[in-house]
Amino acid sequence: MNRNLIIRTLGLVLICEAGAMLPSFFLALYYREPDLLPFLYSILLLAAPGFLLALVRVKNKDVGYREGFAIATMTWLVTAACGSIPFLLSGSLTTFCDAFFESMSGFTTTGASVIPDVEILPHGILFWRSFTHFLGGMGTIVLILALIPSLKVAATQLYKAEVPGPTKSKVLPRILQTTRQLWKVYMLLTAAEVILLLLAGMPLFESFIHTFGSVGTGGFSCKNASIGAYNSLAIECIVMFFMIICGMNFALHIGIMRGNFKAYLNDPETRLYLGIIAISVSLIALNQVYALNNTVEEAIRSSFFTVSSIITTTGYATADFDRWPEFSKIILLLLMFVGGCAGSTAGAIKNVRFLILFKSAARQILKFLHPHAVVPVRLGREVVPDEVVENVQTFFFLYMLIFGASTLYISSLGLDLVSAASSVAATLGNIGPGLALVGPMTNFASLPDSGKLLLSFCMLIGRLEIYTVLVVFSARFWR
């Protein structure tokens, strides 16, 4: 294994993370709040060892899958661990377990929190907390590849280890071109939402906070009542639009920019994604009208926002959906497993995998009727290779196995079944709020430390889509 490359890359990661803390430092300086020195110390604590590690020479440029998997997993662990330092030094959180949970939740764009009152936090901490969504949404590795050309020797392996989805197709001929195009689209969407939220009446600082949570599909807010605190239809519509857009494959957005205006319509995954949103909104709205006697307008407004937030794994809230009828809550729980599209900032299993699973099941049924028939699995006009179908089937099995085992452990800590299952679904799918004790108007603070650490690990597994993490933790990987 090329250890020098791994060490040098981790050094560059620390430098980049130290630089990412500078906006929070300047905000603390501007507002003259007590988080100024904690950010200064955090930057120094990261930059000093980062520069030393970055000086390590890399003689062997033979980079394989092992280096890619190791760098991806270790980068996310190191980034989350170091990202917890400002929380601890500022006193916003008092234990490493809580700070690590909050940091991991930010970088993995989960949005689950252990902070009971975010409105008392200083501006620098609030900005850093949400900025981690922005960094983690597109991926720290993808950002580093875009910024540091010297890592081009490892670009392909790092890209494959981090980018979500069953296939890792490149948008452009070169990986570095692809990463820079992805970040260009990401930045354009970010700028557009900030401007629109400003026009809708949201203050500048809060516009950045909620934009980071929307485009990164993270969900951290600077308001205890989340987006519901504004009670503004315009703000809700803007946030909904960007959540849905960022839940789509970013390769399609690049295609639109390059003149392929039928990219969305021609993509079967996008059609399924939008169809699920439409059906879920309709069912939940009808359930609210008949079970809660809500008006049609109220039902559509609350259900549309909540469905958009859950399926894109963002986690913003305008209503306490834990008080909705059981039928609506079951739909939301199912959406926690579906998630967004491959190649998006959203989490969970992804629509394309369900498409492949459904088509694979249909093929098996057809083969029982016609044993000698050759029936390929297709997505649109493209044939899905059998190894990809097998990959998706194994992924689904592992996902449900991890969900079941984690739910069993969390329930052993004293949580009821709904709280335990939804807390695991919400963290493994990088969603944020669950149901009952971890619902949208509560948080994860009441969980024991061991539960928080397990759920932090679920966030990491969900963000790197199981294989990358499990490979690194296997004994054979290090032989």
N, C-alpha and C positions, 0 to 999 in steps of 0.2 A: 504493500500500500504506500502511496506517495504522501507520507506524513508531513513533509515540508510544505507541500501545496496546501494541505488542510490547515496547518498552523498559520501560514501566511494569509490565507483567506479569512480565517477567524480574526486575525489582526486588522485586516481591512474592514471587516464587519464592525469591530469595536470603534474604529475611527469614524465610520459612517454613522454609527449610532450616536457617538459623541456630537458629531455635527448636527444630527437631527434634533438634539436637545437645545441647540442655540436659539431657535425661535421662542421656546418656553423660557429660556434664561432672559431674553430681551423683554418679554412680556412681564416677567417678574420685576425686572429693572424699571420698566415703564410704570407699572402700578405700585411700585415700592412695597411689595408684599414679602412676607417672611420666607418664601420659597426661593429667593434669589441665591443665597449661599448654597442651599442643597443642590440646585442645578449646577452651580459653578463647581462644587466638589464632585458631582456626578460626572461632569464632562471631563475633569482632570483624571478621575479614577478610570475612565474608559480610554481616554486618548493616550495616556502614558504607556500602558501595556500594549495598546493597539499599535503604536508606532514601533515598539520593540519587536513585536511578532511580525509586523509587516516587512521588517528588514531581513527576515529569513530567506535565504536564496533557494530557488527552486531549480535544480539541475535537470531532474527527470520530468519531461513533459508528457510522459505516457500516462494519460488519465483514463480511468475506466469507470465502470458503474460503482465500484466500491467507494471511490473518492467522491463521486457525485452524491450518493446516498449519505455518506458520512458528513459531508459538508452541509447538506440540506438540513439534516436532523440536528447536528451540533450548532449550526447557525441559529436555528429557531430556539433551541434551549438556551444558548448563551445570550441571545437578544432579549428573550423574556426575562431571564435572571438579572441581566444588567439593567433592563428597563424598569425593574422594581426598585432600584436604588433611590430615585427621587421621591417615591412614595414613602420610603422608610426614613430618609434623612429629613424630609419636611414634616414628618409626624402625621401625615394624612392616613397612613396605615402603620400599625405598631408591630406587626409580626411579619417575618419573611414569607410565611405561608400565604397570608392575605395579600401581600404585595406581589408575590409571584403569580397568584391566581389572577389578580387585576391586570398585571402586565401581560400574561399569557392570553387572557381574554381579549385584551386590546390588539395585540399583534396577530392573533388568529382570527380577528374580526368576529369574535363570539358575542361580546357585549354583555356577558353575565358579570355582575358586580357584587362586591362585598361591602361597598360604601353606602351606609344608610341615608346620608344627606349630602348629595353632591353640591348643593347650592352654597355650602359654606366653604368649599375648597377654593384656594387662591387661583387666579387666572392661569398662572404658569402650569400648575398641576392639571387643571382642567384641559388646557391645550395639549399637553403631553399625552394625557390619557386618551384623547380623541385622535391625536396625530399618529398614535400607534396603529389605529385603524387604517389610516391613509397609507402608511408604510406597509402594513401587512396585507392590505387588500390585493394589491397587484403582486405582492411577494417581495420579501427582502432580497432573495437571491436574484430575482429578475431585475430589481433596482441596481444591485451591485454589478450585474453583468452589463447593464446599460451605461453605468458610470465608469467602469474600470476596464478598459480594453485589454489590459495585460492578462485578464482571466479568460481570454478567448480560447486558450488551449482546453479549458474545462467547460466551455459554454454549453455544448450539447448535453453533456451528462448532467450538469446542474439544472438546466432547463427541464429535462425529462424528470428529474427527481422532485421538482417543486410544482410545476404547472398542473392544475387539476384536470381530470378527465381520463377516460380509458384509452384515448389516443393522444399523442403528443405532436400532432402535425404542425409544421412551421407555416406561418402566414407568408413569410418572405423567404427567399433562398438562403439567407444567412441568419443564424440565431441572434447575433448582435443587432441586426437590422430589425428583427421581429421584436426584441425586447424594447428597443427605443421607440418603435411605432406603438407598441402597447402602452408605454408610459406617456407618449404624446396624446393618445386618445384619452387616457386616464386624466391627464392634466386639463385637457379641454373640457371634459365633463365636469371636473371640479370647479373650474373657473365659471362655467355656465351656471351651475347651481348656486354658487355664492352670489352671483349677480342677481339671479332671479329671486332668491330669498331676501336679498336687500330690497329689491323692488316691492316685495310682498310685505315689507315692514319689519323684518327681523333685523336686530342690530348686527353690526359687522362681525364682532367676535363670535356671537352665537351662530351666525351664518356659516362661519368656518367650521365650528364644532359639529353642526348637524350635516354639513356637506361631507366632512370626513366620514361620518357615520353612514351616510347614504351611499356614496360612491364606493366605499370600502365594504358596504353591507355589514357594518359592525353594530351600530345601535347605541353607543355611549352618547348621553345627552348631558347638558349642563343644567337641566331642569329635573326635579324629582318626578314630575308628572310627564316627562318625556315630551313628545310633540303635542300631546294633549294640553299642555300648559298654555299654548298660544290660542287655542280654540279658533283657528283660522282655516277656512276651507282652502284658500289660496296656498298657504304654506303646506297643508296636507297634500294637495294635488301636486305641488312641485316635488316634494319629498317622495311621493308615490311614483311619479314618473321616473325619477332617477334611480330609485330602488329597482324598479322593473327593468330599466335599461341596463343597469349594472349587473342584473341577474342573468343577462344574456351573454352569449359567447362574444368576447371582445374581438375575435377574428372577423365577425360579421360587421362590427362597427368600422373596422379597418377597410373591409370590403366596400361599405357604403362610401367611405371617404375616397376610395379609389374608383368610384363610379358604378359599382355593382348595386343598383338601387333595388334589385329583387332579392338581395341576400337574405333578408328576414323571411320573406314568403317562401323561398325555396328550401329553407332549412327545416327538416322534420322535427328536430328537437325544439326549435323556437315555437313551432305551431302547437306542439304538445304542451309546452310551458304556458303559453298564453291561453290555451284551451282549458287547462287545469285551473288557472286563475279565474277565468270566466265562470266555470261551473261551480267552483268553491264559493265565489262571491254570491252567486245566485242562490245556492242552497242555504248558506248562512243567513243571507238577508231574509229569505222566506221564513226561516226558523225564528228569527228575531221578530218579524212582523206577527206571526201567529202565537209564539210562546211568550214574548215579552211585550206585545202590543205596541212596539215601536212603529213610528211612521215609516213609510217606504223610503223617504229621503234619508232619515236617520240610519235605517238599517243598511242601506247601500253604502252610505258614507263610512260607517264604522267597519263594516265587513270588508269593503274594498281596501281600506288602508291596512287592516289587520292581516288579511290574506296576503297582500303584497309584501308586508313586513316579514311574515313568517316564511313564505315560500322562498323569498330571496335571502333568508337567514339573517335579516338585519336586526329585528328585535325592537324597533321603535313601537310606541303604543299611543293610541289616542283614547283607548277605553280599556277597562279592566275585563278582558275577555275570560278571566277565570270565573266570572259570575254569569257567563252566557250559558244557555242550555247545553246539556250533555252532548247532543247531536253536533252542535257547532264546535264544541271542544274536541270531539273525536276527529272531526275534519282537520282542525288545526294541528292536532297531534300527528295525523298522517302526513300533513304538509311538511312537518319537521323532518321527515325521512326523505321526502322527495327533493326539496331544495331547488336550486337554480339550474343553470345550464353549464356544461363543461366549458372551461376556458373563461369563466366569469369570476367575479370576486365573491360569489355566493358559495355556500357550503353544502353539506348533506350528501346524499347518494348521487344526485344529479339526474335530470330528466333523460339524458341519452342512455344511461344505464338501464333505466326502466324500459325504454323503447327496445333496447337489445334483449332484455329479459323476456318481454312480451313476445317479441318476434321469434326468439329461441324456443319459447314454450309452444308457440303455434307450429313451428317447424317439427318439434318432437311429436305433437299430436298428428300432424299430417303424415309423418313417417310411420306411425303405427298403422295408418290406413294404407299407405303405399311404401312398404319397406325399402324398395329399391330406387325410390325417387331421390333425385339430387335437388335439395331445396336450400339455397343459400339464404343467409340472413342479410337483408338489405336495409340501408338507411338512405332513403331517397333512391337514387340510381346507383349508389355505391354498394358493393358487396363488403360486408364486414368479415374480416378474416376469422377463422375458427379460433385462433389463439386469443383474439380480442374478446370473442364470446366467452371463452373459458375464463379469461381474466375477469370479466364482469361477473360471472357466476361465482367465482371464488371471492371476489371483493364483497358481493352481497352477503355471502355466507359469513365471512369474517366480520363484516359490519354488524350483522345481527348477533353474532356470537359475542362480540365485545359489548354490544348494547345489553344483552342478557346478563352476562357476567358482572358488568358494572352496576346494573340495576340491582342485582342480587346483593352486592356488597353495600351499596348505598342504603338499601332497605334494612340491612343488618345494623345500621347506625341509628335506627329508630324512626326513620321517615316512613310515611305511609306509601302505598304502592304508586299512587298517582304522582306524588312529589318525587319519589325516587326515579320512576321511569321517565318522567318529563325532564328532570334535571339532567339525566344522562343523554336523552334525545336532544336536549337543547345545547349541551356542550359538545357532544360528539358531532352534531350537525352544525356547530358554530352559529347557533341561533341567538342565544341569550336567555330570555325569560322562558320559563316553563309554565307549569300549572300548580295550583295549591300553594304549598309553602315557598315555592320559587316562582310564583306568578309575576305578572307584569308590574304590579304595584308593591312587590316585596323584592328580596334579593337573596343571595346565597350566604349571607353572613352567619346564619344560625347553624350551618353545617360544621361538623367537627373537622379538625385540620386534615385528618387522613382522607376524608371525603373530598375536601377542596383539592388536595394533591392528586387524587384519582381523577377528578373532573378536569383538572389542569392537563393531565396526561391525555384525557379524552379529547380535549381541544386540539392538542398537538397532533394526535392520530387523525382526527377529522380533517384538519387543515392540510396535512401532508398525505392524506388519503391512504392510510393504513400501511401499505407496502413499504414505503420509504422508511418509516419508523421501525416496523417489525423486522425488516431486513437488518438494520443496524443493531438491534437488540438480540439478534440470533447469534448463537455461539460460533457457527460456521463462518460468519462474516469476518471475524477477527483472526481466523486461522491463516 
